Amino acid sequence: MKRLYSYMLQRFLPLLAMTFFICLFIVLMQFLWRFVDDLVGKGLSVSVIAELFFYAALTMVPTALPLAVLLASLMVFGNLGEKFELTAMKASGISLFRIMRPLIWLMAFIAVGAFFFQNNVLPVAQTKMWTLMFSVRQKSPEVEIPERSFYDQIPNMNLYVERKNSETGMLYGMIIYDLSRGLDNTRVILADSGQFNFTEDKTRLLLDLHSGEMFENMRDNSMGSGSSRYLPFRREHFTRKEIYFPFDANFNRVDEGGVRALYVGQNISQLRHSIDSISHQVDSMGNVYARELLQAGSFGIRPTRTVVRNGQAVEEPVRDVAMAEPLDLDSLFTAPSPVSAKTYISQALARAKRQRQEYMYRSLMLEEQAKLMRRHDIEMQKKFTLSFACIIFFFIGAPLGAIIKKGGIGTPLIISVLLFIVYFIIDNAGYKAARDGKLEVWQGIWLSTAVLLPLGVFFTYKAVGDSAVFNVDAYRNFFRRLRGKGLERSLTLKEVRMAEVERDRALEMLADFLGMVREAKARTAKAPLYLKLYRRLSGSGVSELRQPLGQLVDYLSNSPDIYVINYLNQYPFNPATRNLDAMVATTEALIKRIE
């Protein structure tokens, strides 16, 4: 057994490593396609890109590892089944569970490691990756000026170039709009040629211009917009001019503290502390809002009253308010003048709108806090889902590979991708439902596990029992039984008969069988529809007809009458799959024919 366990581990581990890195590469390419716009044209060094990809690969492990486990288990057991090694092991008295035992222990070890990875490594990797992404997004792009189109990637500047020399970097036919002092004080510069350079610290952009002129307004900030119809104007001709623009081309890292405080950068203990803090804050806000609502009066009536208990003044709610006379809302329209009535109504509407907006704002604040608490709870639940996903995918892939008996990478890859797509869709649907509060957090996050767990149990049960899960004939026979049809008999007239059919004995057997069929028909006539369907599928209720029917068909199959043979072919192999009225009619026709 030790040699068998070693053999299984030697077959499984290399495939698991290979499929894991392949799946990790695929999901990493998906990450690249998603954020390619933030990376291209920034002039990032190879070390920064490699660091970003390394942290991104760590964050993609929860997606790649379950798919790798599923694909590797399918390939290993598919290869064993295709080469009849699995059949030889079972023929030697080794059950499927004993064959899977070393891999089950390996999956348990991987599940424990996945939990510690989710709790200890993943928060750090996510913190560093998102910090690096924010830093990359804030970095200014490289200056790559196109020809005959305006370029606006330099802050507070629009630049047009007629043509450029790629070898010397000289630009010709330049039009520059300097917006650094606002749209009202835009400075326009025309130059025959020029060149861009960076200062040594790469914090400013130096523009060296030749043979041009500059136009600018002399508007002062203290001057009002309507102070004068005419504004001072300045025009300058130059042979050479140097202009500096602020443009930080360095790569500056953002502080990790902000991302580390978010839910993506916390472990289980930190998430629990954050959830408790947010829950306490939500409860405090709710108590304050409820107290203000209780203390708010309507129509000049206080909702609480002051009572003295044990020498202390206590506010208690007033349950029944007795009014001296009913409120006359129509009295608003009996104001001294229509203008006063309109003023009263406008003031009441404005007050109602203010209160409505205030309460809507408060509800939004509470909803944001509740959503933040759900995001923390989701992140905490996801610490455990990776471990269970690896175990469940193994118990789906290994039995399924033993059933389909197809090795290589073709069929297992197709099945793995289909199963993983189903898992991914269910997992995303559960995540969004939990995030939006449509389901409890634990229900949404564990939804995919709850759906795939019965599938793993089913495939394992079928593989242990060597059931033909993918046998098309088995499903075809099932639906034939469901429609009340079974296998058709194909008796023919015998040229040589070992025994002759006696008329009296044949009639006696037919009469006895006819009585049994009528008795079964009377017993099942009043049964409900679901019970009839169950009896049709399972064969219960009319199982006592099988043996007499078999004896009757065997005896009458020696008849020299072709019509008797044709009537026998109308009997089903399984009496439960045929209408009992048809069997009665066939039996009566046989009796008349033999008589």
C-alpha angles and dihedrals in degrees: 000000000000089000090050092050091049090049092052092049091048090052096045107040099059091047091048091052092046095048092044094056091043092052091044090052091050095051090043089057088051088054090050093051090050097052101027092112090059093051105041119090097011097108092233119177122244091247092057093048091046091050091049092049091048093055091042090053090053091052090050094056093092088058099042101041100064091046091049091050091050094048095044094049091048092051096045097049092037090056091047091051095044092052092044091241090124090051091051092051092050091046088056090059097260113137124219091250091057089050090051095043099097091046091049089055089047090052090051089053091048091048091053091047090048090054093052089045091053093046103040111017104032097058090053092046093048091048093052094042096051092042089053091046092052089049092050092049092052094050114104115245122248115270105253107160116198126213124257096002135088116261117207104170092103109083115254093002138098114193132191123190124187095200140339139207109235094198099051098024092232117152123210133199096020127187116184127189110196109202097172093110096045136271093285092056099040113161117215119202125188119191135174092218141346146162137225124228136167126229117245094262090047092230098113136042117227117208114196109196131188132201105354148110137241131216125196141158119241094215113153121215090233092060115095123231092249100035094103140005091218126058128199112260131199129198123186131189118202140178094201129004134176119207126184123211125187106248120152108206095172124107107244120187120226119232112265094217095088095052093040090059091056124089093257091064100048134092126219097278092048092047091052091050091049092048091051091049094049092045091052090048092050091049091049092050091047092051092050093049092046091050091051091050091051092049095046112101131213128209090359093300119127115225091212136047133203117246130175116235123174090347094307130107111239130183114226129177120260108233102183120036116196112204121203091221135354118274113259105212091178088067087083088073093053092070120137090263139006089248090059091049091051090048092052092050093046091051091049092049092047091051092049091049092049092051091046092051091046093052092045089053090050092049090050090051091052091046092052091051091047090049091050090051090051091051090054091048091049091053091050093050091049089062087075104034096074092060093050092044091057092051094045094048090051092053088049098045101042098051091039091053090049090052101046093039093205119138132186123062103283107077095028090051093052093047092045093051093048093048092045092050089054090048092047094049093048092044093051092046091051092046093052092045090051093045093051093045095245090123133023111270095245091048094052097043095045094042095098091048091050091051097047097040094074088047091056092047090049095050092045091050092048094046093050090051093044090237120173099240094166097039105127093199091058092055091043091054090046092056090044089056089046090056091046096255129122139172114314122235118236105194118163134194110276118232092199119037122192092199136020124235113245113216098218094047092047092052091047092052091046092049092050092047092047090054092050092050092050091048091051090047093053091047095052099036095090096042116117120255096255090052091050090051092049092049090049092053098040099034093230119141095038099042090115089067095063099077097043090046092051092049091047094050093046092052098044093043086081091062116122090214113100091203091059090051091051091051090050090054088061091065114093125231089236115039090205092068097057132068109259091221089061091050090051091051092048092049093049090049090052091051092052092047094051093043 
